[in-house]
Amino acid sequence: MWEIFEELLRRDGVSIADVSRATGINQSVFSNWKRRNSKISAENAKKIAEYFNVTVGFLFGTKEDEGTKYYQDVVSELLAQQMYEDPQLHALFHVKRNIDSDKFKTFYNMLVAYYKSEHPEDDYDFDGGEST
């Protein structure tokens, strides 16, 4: 991914300092990323991709053509990347695909109820417009 970032810098004739100023990402984040002491966060990847007008997938090297968007939007792309990187999210997706839908719905409702009790200020639409 760093190599793709360097290529985008060359393509647009900008420096890391330029990207840092425009995105608000501290230059030390880029230094650590280059040395591979840390991974770039999804939030920072989104900022960088938007700065260069490419998809996050292109930045991560998962897309051949920067003009081809597989995902409907950046949020979907970031969620897919997070699921790929997080073994627990990947496992939950696997369970969702392979369990009886009523049993999963029961588990889901319990998990959401627990979350809401811990975070009553969160107004996220867990039902996606559907009633439970």
C-alpha positions in Angstrom: 0.0 0.0 0.0 2.9 2.4 0.8 4.2 2.0 -2.8 0.8 2.9 -4.2 0.8 6.0 -2.0 4.2 7.0 -3.2 3.0 6.6 -6.8 0.1 8.9 -6.1 2.5 11.4 -4.7 4.5 11.3 -7.9 1.5 11.3 -10.1 0.1 14.5 -8.5 3.4 16.1 -7.9 2.7 16.6 -4.2 4.7 15.9 -1.0 3.8 14.1 2.2 3.7 17.5 3.9 1.1 18.7 1.3 -1.1 15.6 2.0 -0.6 16.1 5.7 -1.7 19.7 5.6 -4.7 18.9 3.4 -6.0 15.9 5.3 -5.0 16.8 8.9 -3.0 13.6 9.2 0.1 14.1 11.3 3.4 13.5 9.3 4.5 11.0 11.9 1.6 8.8 10.9 3.1 8.7 7.4 6.6 8.0 8.8 5.4 5.1 10.9 3.4 3.8 7.9 6.4 3.9 5.6 8.6 2.0 8.1 5.7 -0.4 8.6 5.6 0.2 12.3 1.9 0.6 12.0 -1.0 0.2 9.6 -2.9 3.1 8.3 -6.3 3.5 10.0 -9.5 3.2 7.9 -10.3 6.8 8.7 -6.9 8.0 7.4 -7.1 5.7 4.4 -10.4 7.3 3.5 -8.9 10.8 3.9 -6.0 9.9 1.7 -8.1 8.2 -0.9 -10.4 11.3 -1.1 -7.4 13.6 -1.4 -6.1 11.7 -4.4 -9.6 11.0 -5.8 -9.2 7.2 -5.8 -11.0 4.4 -4.0 -9.8 3.0 -0.7 -9.6 -0.3 -2.4 -7.2 1.2 -5.0 -5.1 2.6 -2.2 -5.0 -0.8 -0.5 -4.0 -2.4 -3.8 -7.2 -4.5 -4.1 -8.4 -2.9 -7.3 -6.7 -3.1 -10.7 -8.3 0.1 -12.1 -8.8 3.1 -9.9 -11.8 4.2 -11.9 -13.7 1.0 -11.2 -15.6 1.1 -8.0 -16.8 -2.3 -6.8 -18.5 -1.0 -3.7 -21.5 1.4 -3.7 -19.8 3.9 -1.5 -16.7 4.6 0.6 -18.5 3.5 3.8 -19.2 0.0 2.3 -15.7 -0.2 1.1 -14.3 0.7 4.6 -16.6 -1.8 6.2 -15.5 -4.6 3.9 -11.8 -3.7 4.6 -12.5 -3.7 8.4 -14.2 -7.1 8.2 -11.3 -8.4 6.2 -8.7 -7.1 8.8 -10.7 -8.1 11.9 -11.0 -11.8 12.5 -14.0 -11.3 14.9 -16.0 -9.4 12.3 -15.1 -11.9 9.7 -16.3 -14.7 12.1 -19.6 -12.9 12.8 -20.2 -12.6 9.0 -19.5 -16.3 8.7 -22.0 -17.1 11.5 -24.6 -14.8 9.9 -24.3 -16.7 6.6 -24.4 -20.1 8.1 -26.9 -20.0 11.0 -30.7 -20.2 10.9 -31.9 -16.7 10.4 -34.3 -16.7 13.4 -31.6 -17.9 15.7 -29.2 -15.2 14.4 -31.9 -12.6 14.8 -32.3 -13.6 18.5 -28.6 -13.3 19.1 -28.5 -10.0 17.2 -31.3 -8.5 19.3 -29.6 -9.5 22.5 -26.3 -8.0 21.3 -28.0 -4.7 20.3 -30.0 -4.5 23.5 -26.8 -4.9 25.5 -25.0 -2.3 23.4 -28.0 0.2 23.8 -27.9 -0.3 27.5 -24.2 0.7 27.5 -24.6 3.5 24.9 -28.0 5.0 25.3 -26.9 8.2 23.5 -26.2 6.3 20.3 -29.0 6.9 17.8 -27.7 4.5 15.2 -30.6 2.8 13.3 -29.8 -0.9 14.1 -32.8 -2.1 12.3 -32.1 -0.4 9.0 -35.6 0.7 8.8 -37.0 -2.8 9.6 -39.0 -3.6 12.8 -37.6 -6.3 15.0 
